[in-house]
Amino acid sequence: MAALPRSVEIREVGPRDGFQNEPEIIATADKVALIDRLARTGVKRIEVTSFVRPDVIAQLADAREVLAAIDVPEGVARSVLIPNERGLDRALEQRDRFDEIGVFLSASETHNRRNVNRSVGESLAGLDAVIARAREAGLRVEAVISTSFGCPYEGVVERGRVLDIARHLANAGAAEIGFGDTTGMANPRQVTEHFEEAAAALGDHVQLTAHFHNTRGQGLANVLAALQAGCASYESSFGELGGCPVPPGATGNIASEDLVSMLHEMGIATGIDLAALLGAARAARDVLGRPLGSHTLVAGPVRWEPAG
Ligand code: MG
């Protein structure tokens, strides 16, 4: 096995990517309590909400209220997802309440059109403006490229195309590029090749982040493959919260506690207290009142001392 990173960074995306894609609308007070709890697990980056149009995504219509109410310790970065310049305008009204933004587009034309009703070229032009204005406001920018490993409508997405988009976004000022496996089409061999090529093309200039979905149960296998290519930044969701509308009923993000458990067992540091993270996932399960997809939430952490 190649030398693996000794430590990795994890961005917890459950409060945005998870809450947005669960069927229920979670009460603002419950969201705030869960975010405050996550912020005390040792995780250093949390995607807390999104400034998408409230009439389109009712689950996150309380972005202002959530930002105003959360109590996140110093040193934990609060990230918000920004769909376009209108969203940035709304977010900047509360500029002092977050630290980073995330922006997104899809690598495939069809997925981008279905998701944001724009061509990829139109999205890139819009993001150029968003990124420039965010940087003027002193915000760090992550740009996530959805369908980086395959598209449910178009099938193959050429890696050269994905890396061209990544280079464009890096040149526009994104400090971090996230590669999203939006509908769980990636396999480990593809992932290792992808991150090796991405590091060669971009690695010195930007942080490269893996955003895997567990749609077909391959999320953690893909993490190992990315680790082997040197990737040291991951996004995941506590409780495995968050589905994906394509295919209908499919799961989404990998569970943060499954990711942290695997990394710690491998001797790779995350800075996260697994027991505290499991407590947060348990609290989310109690709020939703049903079983969640996370494995470690069910099984508990690995114990190496003899029982009894
Ligand atoms: Mg996701």
Boltz pocket constraint, residues with backbone or C-beta under 6 A from the ligand:
constraints:
  - pocket:
      binder: B
      contacts: [[A, 17], [A, 211], [A, 212], [A, 213], [A, 242], [A, 243], [A, 252], [A, 253]]
      max_distance: 6.0
